[in-house]
Amino acid sequence: MARFDMPSTDCGALGVVVSGAMYFQLGLSYATGRNVPLDRVTAHKWLNLAAREGVKEAAAMRRELAFEMTRDEIAAAQRAAREHLSIH
């Protein structure tokens, strides 16, 4: 049986440390539809989390993406980000 050490409380599956850069890459992927379905709400969520971690490019991209979104979509993205933070 394999055993994985979890180096910190900011770990995901298999002990991978989640960083702002990883959130930013997820946001880019969903914003462009690269390897995942295009989803502005999910993109905004990940960019919001990346910006929270200090990734300046994420804040700028999130702002730009928000111009293409409805208020309801932005609200859904913000709820999803809060939910992610409450779980992780």
DSSP file (Angstrom, degrees, kcal/mol; ACC not computed):
  #  RESIDUE AA STRUCTURE BP1 BP2  ACC     N-H-->O    O-->H-N    N-H-->O    O-->H-N    TCO  KAPPA ALPHA  PHI   PSI    X-CA   Y-CA   Z-CA
    1    1 A M              0   0    0      0, 0.0     2,-0.1     0, 0.0     0, 0.0   0.000 360.0 360.0 360.0 133.6    0.0    0.0    0.0
    2    2 A A        -     0   0    0      2,-0.0     2,-0.4     1,-0.0     0, 0.0  -0.462 360.0-156.8 -77.5 149.0    1.4    3.4   -0.9
    3    3 A R        -     0   0    0     -2,-0.1     2,-0.5    11,-0.0    -1,-0.0  -0.996   4.7-165.9-128.7 132.8    1.8    6.1    1.7
    4    4 A F        -     0   0    0     -2,-0.4     2,-0.3     2,-0.0    11,-0.1  -0.975  13.3-141.5-120.9 126.4    1.9    9.8    1.0
    5    5 A D        -     0   0    0     -2,-0.5    -2,-0.0     9,-0.1     0, 0.0  -0.677  11.7-140.6 -83.0 138.3    3.0   12.4    3.5
    6    6 A M        -     0   0    0     -2,-0.3    10,-0.1     1,-0.1     9,-0.1  -0.875  12.1-164.3-100.3 106.2    1.1   15.6    3.5
    7    7 A P        -     0   0    0      0, 0.0     2,-0.3     0, 0.0    -1,-0.1   0.714  65.0  -3.1 -69.5 -21.9    3.7   18.4    4.0
    8    8 A S  S >  S-     0   0    0      1,-0.0     3,-0.7     7,-0.0     7,-0.1  -0.953  73.2 -98.5-156.7 176.1    1.3   21.1    5.0
    9    9 A T  T 3  S+     0   0    0     -2,-0.3    -1,-0.0     1,-0.2    -3,-0.0   0.630 113.9  69.5 -76.8 -11.8   -2.4   22.0    5.5
   10   10 A D  T 3  S+     0   0    0      5,-0.1     8,-2.1     2,-0.0     2,-0.3  -0.085  79.2 122.0 -92.5  34.2   -2.4   23.6    2.0
   11   11 A C  B <   -A   17   0A   0     -3,-0.7     6,-0.2     6,-0.2     2,-0.1  -0.692  43.2-164.4-101.7 149.8   -2.0   20.3    0.4
   12   12 A G    >   -     0   0    0      4,-2.9     3,-1.5     1,-0.3     4,-0.1  -0.182  54.0 -27.8-105.5-155.4   -4.2   18.6   -2.2
   13   13 A A  G >  S+     0   0    0      1,-0.3     3,-1.3     2,-0.2    -1,-0.3  -0.300 130.2   9.4 -60.3 141.1   -4.4   15.0   -3.3
   14   14 A L  G 3  S-     0   0    0      1,-0.2    -1,-0.3    -3,-0.1    -9,-0.1   0.688 129.2 -67.9  61.5  22.8   -1.1   13.1   -3.0
   15   15 A G  G <  S+     0   0    0     -3,-1.5     2,-0.4     1,-0.2    -1,-0.2   0.684  82.7 158.2  78.7  17.5    0.6   15.8   -1.0
   16   16 A V    <   -     0   0    0     -3,-1.3    -4,-2.9    -4,-0.1     2,-0.5  -0.646  40.1-131.2 -78.0 126.0    0.7   18.4   -3.8
   17   17 A V  B     -A   11   0A   0     -2,-0.4     2,-0.4    -6,-0.2    -6,-0.2  -0.668  18.4-138.6 -80.0 124.8    1.1   21.9   -2.4
   18   18 A V        -     0   0    0     -8,-2.1     2,-0.3    -2,-0.5    -1,-0.0  -0.708  27.6-178.9 -86.9 130.1   -1.5   24.2   -4.1
   19   19 A S     >  -     0   0    0     -2,-0.4     4,-2.0     1,-0.1     3,-0.2  -0.770  43.6-104.8-124.4 169.0   -0.1   27.6   -5.0
   20   20 A G  H  > S+     0   0    0     -2,-0.3     4,-2.5     1,-0.2     5,-0.1   0.854 120.5  57.9 -59.4 -35.8   -1.3   30.8   -6.5
   21   21 A A  H  > S+     0   0    0      2,-0.2     4,-2.2     1,-0.2    -1,-0.2   0.874 105.5  49.4 -64.2 -36.8    0.5   29.9   -9.7
   22   22 A M  H  > S+     0   0    0     -3,-0.2     4,-2.2     2,-0.2    -2,-0.2   0.913 110.7  49.3 -69.1 -41.7   -1.4   26.7   -9.9
   23   23 A Y  H  X S+     0   0    0     -4,-2.0     4,-2.5     1,-0.2    -2,-0.2   0.914 110.4  52.3 -60.1 -41.9   -4.7   28.5   -9.4
   24   24 A F  H  X S+     0   0    0     -4,-2.5     4,-2.6     1,-0.2    -2,-0.2   0.916 108.2  49.7 -61.2 -44.6   -3.6   31.0  -12.1
   25   25 A Q  H  X S+     0   0    0     -4,-2.2     4,-2.4     1,-0.2    -1,-0.2   0.893 110.7  50.1 -63.0 -39.5   -2.9   28.2  -14.6
   26   26 A L  H  X S+     0   0    0     -4,-2.2     4,-2.4     2,-0.2     5,-0.2   0.924 110.2  50.7 -62.7 -43.8   -6.3   26.7  -13.9
   27   27 A G  H  X S+     0   0    0     -4,-2.5     4,-2.2     1,-0.2    -2,-0.2   0.913 110.7  48.6 -60.0 -44.1   -8.0   30.0  -14.4
   28   28 A L  H  X S+     0   0    0     -4,-2.6     4,-1.9     2,-0.2     6,-0.3   0.914 109.7  53.1 -61.5 -43.2   -6.2   30.4  -17.8
   29   29 A S  H  X>S+     0   0    0     -4,-2.4     4,-1.6     1,-0.2     5,-1.5   0.934 113.6  41.1 -59.2 -48.1   -7.2   27.0  -18.8
   30   30 A Y  H  <5S+     0   0    0     -4,-2.4     9,-2.1     1,-0.2    -1,-0.2   0.825 112.8  55.1 -72.1 -30.3  -10.9   27.6  -18.2
   31   31 A A  H  <5S+     0   0    0     -4,-2.2    -1,-0.2    -5,-0.2    -2,-0.2   0.824 121.2  29.5 -69.9 -30.8  -10.8   31.1  -19.6
   32   32 A T  H  <5S-     0   0    0     -4,-1.9    -2,-0.2    -5,-0.2    -1,-0.2   0.558 104.6-120.2-105.3 -11.6   -9.3   29.8  -22.9
   33   33 A G  T  <5 +     0   0    0     -4,-1.6     2,-0.8     4,-0.3     5,-0.2   0.757  52.7 163.4  75.3  24.3  -10.8   26.3  -23.0
   34   34 A R  S   <S-     0   0    0     -5,-1.5    -1,-0.2    -6,-0.3    -2,-0.1  -0.698  75.3 -23.0 -82.4 111.7   -7.4   24.8  -23.1
   35   35 A N  S    S+     0   0    0     -2,-0.8    -1,-0.2    -3,-0.1    -5,-0.1   0.429 136.1  61.7  67.8   1.0   -7.7   21.1  -22.2
   36   36 A V  S    S-     0   0    0     -7,-0.3    -1,-0.1    -3,-0.0     2,-0.1  -0.950 100.8 -81.4-144.3 161.2  -11.0   21.8  -20.4
   37   37 A P        -     0   0    0      0, 0.0    -4,-0.3     0, 0.0     2,-0.2  -0.416  55.4 -99.6 -64.0 142.2  -14.3   23.1  -21.5
   38   38 A L        +     0   0    0     -5,-0.2     2,-0.3    -6,-0.2    -7,-0.2  -0.471  54.7 165.1 -61.1 125.5  -14.5   26.9  -21.7
   39   39 A D     >  -     0   0    0     -9,-2.1     4,-2.4    -2,-0.2     5,-0.2  -0.810  24.4-171.2-152.4 101.9  -16.1   28.2  -18.5
   40   40 A R  H  > S+     0   0    0     -2,-0.3     4,-2.8     1,-0.2     5,-0.2   0.859  88.5  54.4 -66.1 -36.3  -15.9   31.8  -17.5
   41   41 A V  H  > S+     0   0    0      2,-0.2     4,-2.1     1,-0.2    -1,-0.2   0.945 112.8  41.9 -64.0 -47.3  -17.4   31.2  -14.1
   42   42 A T  H  > S+     0   0    0      2,-0.2     4,-2.4     1,-0.2     5,-0.2   0.887 114.0  53.2 -66.9 -38.4  -14.9   28.6  -13.2
   43   43 A A  H  X S+     0   0    0     -4,-2.4     4,-2.6   -13,-0.2     5,-0.2   0.935 109.1  48.7 -60.3 -46.6  -12.1   30.7  -14.7
   44   44 A H  H  X S+     0   0    0     -4,-2.8     4,-2.6     1,-0.2    -2,-0.2   0.904 109.3  54.0 -60.7 -42.1  -13.1   33.7  -12.6
   45   45 A K  H  X S+     0   0    0     -4,-2.1     4,-2.1     2,-0.2    -2,-0.2   0.951 112.2  42.2 -57.1 -52.2  -13.1   31.5   -9.5
   46   46 A W  H  X S+     0   0    0     -4,-2.4     4,-2.3     1,-0.2    -2,-0.2   0.881 114.9  50.3 -66.7 -37.5   -9.6   30.2  -10.0
   47   47 A L  H  X S+     0   0    0     -4,-2.6     4,-2.6     2,-0.2    -1,-0.2   0.871 108.8  53.3 -67.4 -35.3   -8.3   33.6  -11.0
   48   48 A N  H  X S+     0   0    0     -4,-2.6     4,-2.0    -5,-0.2    -2,-0.2   0.925 110.6  46.2 -62.6 -44.8   -9.9   35.1   -7.9
   49   49 A L  H  X S+     0   0    0     -4,-2.1     4,-1.2     2,-0.2    -2,-0.2   0.884 112.4  50.7 -66.2 -38.1   -8.1   32.5   -5.7
   50   50 A A  H  <>S+     0   0    0     -4,-2.3     5,-2.1     2,-0.2     3,-0.4   0.919 109.3  50.6 -64.6 -43.3   -4.8   33.2   -7.5
   51   51 A A  H ><5S+     0   0    0     -4,-2.6     3,-1.7     1,-0.2    -2,-0.2   0.889 106.1  56.0 -61.5 -38.7   -5.2   36.9   -7.0
   52   52 A R  H 3<5S+     0   0    0     -4,-2.0    -1,-0.2     1,-0.3    -2,-0.2   0.821 104.4  54.1 -61.1 -31.0   -5.9   36.2   -3.3
   53   53 A E  T 3<5S-     0   0    0     -4,-1.2    -1,-0.3    -3,-0.4   -33,-0.2   0.375 129.6 -97.0 -85.9   3.9   -2.5   34.4   -3.2
   54   54 A G  T < 5S+     0   0    0     -3,-1.7     2,-1.0     1,-0.2    -3,-0.2   0.586  72.4 147.0  97.2  10.8   -0.8   37.5   -4.6
   55   55 A V    >>< -     0   0    0     -5,-2.1     4,-1.2     1,-0.2     3,-0.7  -0.710  28.8-166.9 -82.9 103.8   -0.6   36.7   -8.4
   56   56 A K  H 3> S+     0   0    0     -2,-1.0     4,-1.7     1,-0.3    -1,-0.2   0.857  84.1  57.4 -62.5 -37.8   -1.0   40.2   -9.9
   57   57 A E  H 3> S+     0   0    0      1,-0.2     4,-2.5     2,-0.2    -1,-0.3   0.836 102.3  57.5 -61.9 -31.7   -1.6   38.9  -13.4
   58   58 A A  H <> S+     0   0    0     -3,-0.7     4,-2.7     2,-0.2    -1,-0.2   0.900 103.7  50.9 -67.2 -40.9   -4.6   37.0  -12.1
   59   59 A A  H  X S+     0   0    0     -4,-1.2     4,-2.0     2,-0.2    -1,-0.2   0.914 112.4  46.8 -63.4 -41.7   -6.2   40.1  -10.7
   60   60 A A  H  X S+     0   0    0     -4,-1.7     4,-2.1     2,-0.2    -2,-0.2   0.917 114.5  46.3 -66.1 -43.6   -5.9   41.8  -14.0
   61   61 A M  H  X S+     0   0    0     -4,-2.5     4,-2.8     2,-0.2    -2,-0.2   0.890 110.5  53.3 -67.8 -38.4   -7.2   38.9  -16.0
   62   62 A R  H  X S+     0   0    0     -4,-2.7     4,-2.1     2,-0.2    -1,-0.2   0.911 109.3  49.5 -61.6 -42.2  -10.1   38.4  -13.6
   63   63 A R  H  X S+     0   0    0     -4,-2.0     4,-0.9     2,-0.2    -2,-0.2   0.920 112.7  47.1 -61.7 -45.1  -11.0   42.0  -14.1
   64   64 A E  H >< S+     0   0    0     -4,-2.1     3,-0.7     1,-0.2     4,-0.4   0.909 112.0  50.0 -63.4 -43.3  -10.9   41.6  -17.9
   65   65 A L  H >< S+     0   0    0     -4,-2.8     3,-1.7     1,-0.2     4,-0.2   0.863 101.3  63.5 -63.5 -36.8  -12.9   38.4  -17.8
   66   66 A A  H >< S+     0   0    0     -4,-2.1     3,-1.3     1,-0.3    -1,-0.2   0.787  91.2  65.5 -61.8 -28.0  -15.6   40.1  -15.6
   67   67 A F  T << S+     0   0    0     -4,-0.9    -1,-0.3    -3,-0.7    -2,-0.2   0.756 103.4  47.9 -64.1 -22.8  -16.3   42.5  -18.5
   68   68 A E  T <  S+     0   0    0     -3,-1.7     2,-0.3    -4,-0.4    -1,-0.2   0.396 103.9  80.7 -95.4   1.0  -17.6   39.5  -20.5
   69   69 A M  S <  S-     0   0    0     -3,-1.3     2,-0.1    -4,-0.2    -3,-0.0  -0.743  75.3-121.4-112.7 154.8  -19.7   38.1  -17.6
   70   70 A T     >  -     0   0    0     -2,-0.3     4,-2.2     1,-0.1     5,-0.2  -0.418  34.5-107.3 -81.1 166.6  -23.1   38.9  -16.3
   71   71 A R  H  > S+     0   0    0      1,-0.2     4,-2.5     2,-0.2     5,-0.2   0.885 121.9  53.6 -61.2 -38.2  -23.6   39.9  -12.6
   72   72 A D  H  > S+     0   0    0      2,-0.2     4,-2.3     1,-0.2    -1,-0.2   0.893 107.9  49.7 -64.9 -39.5  -25.1   36.5  -11.9
   73   73 A E  H  > S+     0   0    0      2,-0.2     4,-2.3     1,-0.2    -2,-0.2   0.916 111.6  48.3 -64.9 -42.8  -22.1   34.8  -13.4
   74   74 A I  H  X S+     0   0    0     -4,-2.2     4,-2.4     2,-0.2    -2,-0.2   0.917 111.5  50.2 -63.8 -42.6  -19.7   36.9  -11.3
   75   75 A A  H  X S+     0   0    0     -4,-2.5     4,-2.3     1,-0.2    -1,-0.2   0.903 110.4  50.1 -62.0 -41.2  -21.8   36.2   -8.2
   76   76 A A  H  X S+     0   0    0     -4,-2.3     4,-2.3     2,-0.2    -1,-0.2   0.897 110.6  50.0 -64.0 -40.1  -21.7   32.5   -8.9
   77   77 A A  H  X S+     0   0    0     -4,-2.3     4,-2.2     2,-0.2    -2,-0.2   0.902 110.7  49.0 -65.2 -41.4  -17.9   32.6   -9.4
   78   78 A Q  H  X S+     0   0    0     -4,-2.4     4,-2.4     2,-0.2    -2,-0.2   0.893 110.9  50.1 -66.7 -39.2  -17.4   34.5   -6.1
   79   79 A R  H  X S+     0   0    0     -4,-2.3     4,-2.7     2,-0.2    -2,-0.2   0.917 110.1  51.0 -62.7 -42.2  -19.6   32.0   -4.2
   80   80 A A  H  X S+     0   0    0     -4,-2.3     4,-2.3     1,-0.2    -2,-0.2   0.889 109.8  49.7 -63.8 -38.9  -17.6   29.1   -5.7
   81   81 A A  H  X S+     0   0    0     -4,-2.2     4,-2.3     2,-0.2    -1,-0.2   0.927 112.0  47.7 -65.2 -44.5  -14.3   30.7   -4.6
   82   82 A R  H  X S+     0   0    0     -4,-2.4     4,-2.2     1,-0.2    -2,-0.2   0.913 111.7  50.7 -61.8 -42.3  -15.7   31.2   -1.1
   83   83 A E  H  X S+     0   0    0     -4,-2.7     4,-1.7     1,-0.2    -1,-0.2   0.913 109.0  51.4 -62.2 -42.4  -16.9   27.6   -1.0
   84   84 A H  H  X S+     0   0    0     -4,-2.3     4,-2.6     1,-0.2    -1,-0.2   0.922 110.8  48.8 -59.9 -44.1  -13.5   26.4   -2.1
   85   85 A L  H  < S+     0   0    0     -4,-2.3    -1,-0.2     1,-0.2    -2,-0.2   0.870 108.9  52.4 -64.9 -36.7  -11.8   28.4    0.7
   86   86 A S  H  < S+     0   0    0     -4,-2.2    -1,-0.2     2,-0.2    -2,-0.2   0.821 115.2  41.4 -70.3 -28.7  -14.2   27.0    3.3
   87   87 A I  H  <        0   0    0     -4,-1.7    -2,-0.2    -5,-0.2    -1,-0.2   0.860 360.0 360.0 -83.0 -38.8  -13.5   23.4    2.2
   88   88 A H     <        0   0    0     -4,-2.6    -2,-0.2    -5,-0.2    -3,-0.2   0.393 360.0 360.0-105.3 360.0   -9.7   23.8    1.8
